[in-house]
Amino acid sequence: MTVTAGGELPDRLHDVIVVGAGVVGTAVARELARHRLRVALVEAGDDVGNGTSKANTAILHTGFDAAPGTLESRLVREGRHRLAAYAEQSGIPVEPVGALLVAWDREQLATLPALAAKAARNGYHATRLLDAAELARREPHLGPGALGALEVPDEWIICPWTTTLAYATQAVRAGVDLHLNCRVQSVTAGTHHELATSRGLLRTRYLVNAAGLHADELDRRLGRQDFTVTPRRGQLIVYDKLARPLVGHILLPVPTALGKGVLVAPTVYGNVILGPTAEDLDDKRDTGSSAEGLETLRATGRRILPALIDEEVTAVYAGLRAATGHDDYRIRAHPRLRYVTVGGIRSTGLTASMAIADYVTGLLGDAGLHLGPARDLEPVPMPNIGEARPRPYQRADLIAADPAYGTIVCHCERVTRGEIRDALTSTVPPGSLDGLRRRTRARGGRCQGFSCGPAVRALFEDGRR
Ligand SMILES: Cc1cc2nc3c(=O)[nH]c(=O)nc-3n(C[C@H](O)[C@H](O)[C@H](O)COP(=O)(O)OP(=O)(O)OC[C@H]3O[C@@H](n4cnc5c(N)ncnc54)[C@H](O)[C@@H]3O)c2cc1C
């Protein structure tokens, strides 16, 4: 098992190097780990899942609203089934809450049957029309004027952090080298690709570009000009857990030509989120929030669920989608270059990740990589940070066996010393306090670390000595 965050890189020829350890790159590395190959996963940041993959709306989509016939439609549909089964096997927090597409005027109401027909063209047949009375019964806190809804029962909520971490953990345990703090700066294509990174040289026969927002730049370094990534910012507001009883489903707007629109949804951690906005920017680092963005969200949220706006805000965050101006993923194999680009994974990459990984592995095989037989990987039971199943502080059996699970460090999120210790000694340990938060939720609650911050920091620093 090799995870490095500094120092010299190994001087060996890899079969495949995957650039970018987001949910897509880690899924690809995990899929490749099923074959007898020398694989490395390299990441510019100090942790896996630290780019777009850490800041999304965390919905396991059905793909009911995708453009029929696209690669995205197919991979979201397949990916959903795979990830739902994988979550069950690995203990990734997931909740089958279902979605309601709420119609607020006659025009939107008239659109719902067409959306049901589109869902059927995408292979999804479980939608159902609800009249205003049934909708009000199912969601009693909805704002006035809702006329009906389309129910999509298989839109679920999931933990994006545990998903990425599970893929990375399983890949590393199966022999993939993970190199963090390792930005690929240039690529020299030849008999073997030579990658100049911020930590030295790496060599590989085949290359996969899963660099998210930066996939277009890496593509150009290999002489390709197939797409340009425009960061499309999505700002979100996280409401306190006290707001959770206000909403039972993911409340979706009826989509327009401008995109999926703003939703209200529960999270697997027991909060409620409102968002995201959709703003095209120039700066791929601009994950800040803006007063206008938050005001727009509050105005929209007030219409959907008026009582939500009076609830306390726990946090705000923003993620950047990798928009390309194309209506589909930009996944392309370049066999002569022994290279696959996984670009333009916009709003659905978390859901589609396992199917994307399978597709990319097939493309590498078609491009000449000898894959050999695939093996099953050892399952990885992931720590539970969701509210649907008992957390360690609620489990008398765990606490009796190890009192560290009975010692709460973060009181808002009920995170125990045992969980923090486990995260710090895990296969892919956190490189920062934020990484520790994504693994345990410590400092992620209503006080945002005001109370537990020093204790969590002390444990983090001790654990790294
Ligand atoms: C607001 C918002 C809401 C969303 N909601 C959902 C949802 O509900 N459901 C869903 O399925 N999807 C959703 N998505 C989409 C999903 O989050 C993305 O499709 C997915 O996270 C993309 O993963 P990725 O691995 O391609 O990119 P990233 O997570 O960005 O990973 C790319 C990685 O590459 C690294 N990298 C870049 N350049 C280099 C380099 N030169 N060298 C080394 N490393 C490099 C980066 O540091 C980064 O970690 C949403 C996205 C946003 C922004």
The ligand as an ORCA input file, in Angstrom:
! r2SCAN-3c Opt
* xyz 0 1
  C     -22.673     22.679     -7.583
  C     -22.514     21.270     -8.097
  C     -23.510     20.333     -7.878
  C     -23.362     19.026     -8.335
  N     -24.292     18.101     -7.991
  C     -24.106     16.803     -8.338
  C     -25.019     15.807     -7.906
  O     -25.945     16.101     -7.155
  N     -24.833     14.541     -8.316
  C     -23.805     14.177     -9.136
  O     -23.716     13.006     -9.529
  N     -22.881     15.095     -9.541
  C     -23.006     16.391     -9.148
  N     -22.103     17.330     -9.524
  C     -21.028     16.947    -10.425
  C     -19.872     16.258     -9.736
  O     -19.530     16.884     -8.514
  C     -18.692     16.288    -10.702
  O     -19.098     15.789    -11.959
  C     -17.527     15.462    -10.189
  O     -17.181     15.816     -8.873
  C     -16.330     15.641    -11.107
  O     -15.286     14.855    -10.597
  P     -13.874     14.895    -11.270
  O     -13.094     13.800    -10.636
  O     -14.016     14.893    -12.760
  O     -13.282     16.342    -10.914
  P     -12.578     16.858     -9.583
  O     -13.252     16.414     -8.372
  O     -12.393     18.344     -9.750
  O     -11.157     16.155     -9.627
  C     -10.134     16.542    -10.519
  C      -8.840     16.519     -9.742
  O      -7.768     16.722    -10.655
  C      -6.754     17.402     -9.971
  N      -5.864     18.000    -10.965
  C      -6.168     18.971    -11.849
  N      -5.082     19.257    -12.603
  C      -4.091     18.436    -12.186
  C      -2.740     18.262    -12.583
  N      -2.201     18.986    -13.562
  N      -1.983     17.348    -11.922
  C      -2.521     16.600    -10.913
  N      -3.811     16.736    -10.506
  C      -4.571     17.637    -11.143
  C      -7.518     18.415     -9.137
  O      -6.733     18.883     -8.047
  C      -8.739     17.637     -8.713
  O      -8.613     17.069     -7.425
  C     -22.226     18.657     -9.089
  C     -21.214     19.610     -9.318
  C     -21.350     20.892     -8.796
  C     -20.243     21.880     -8.987
*
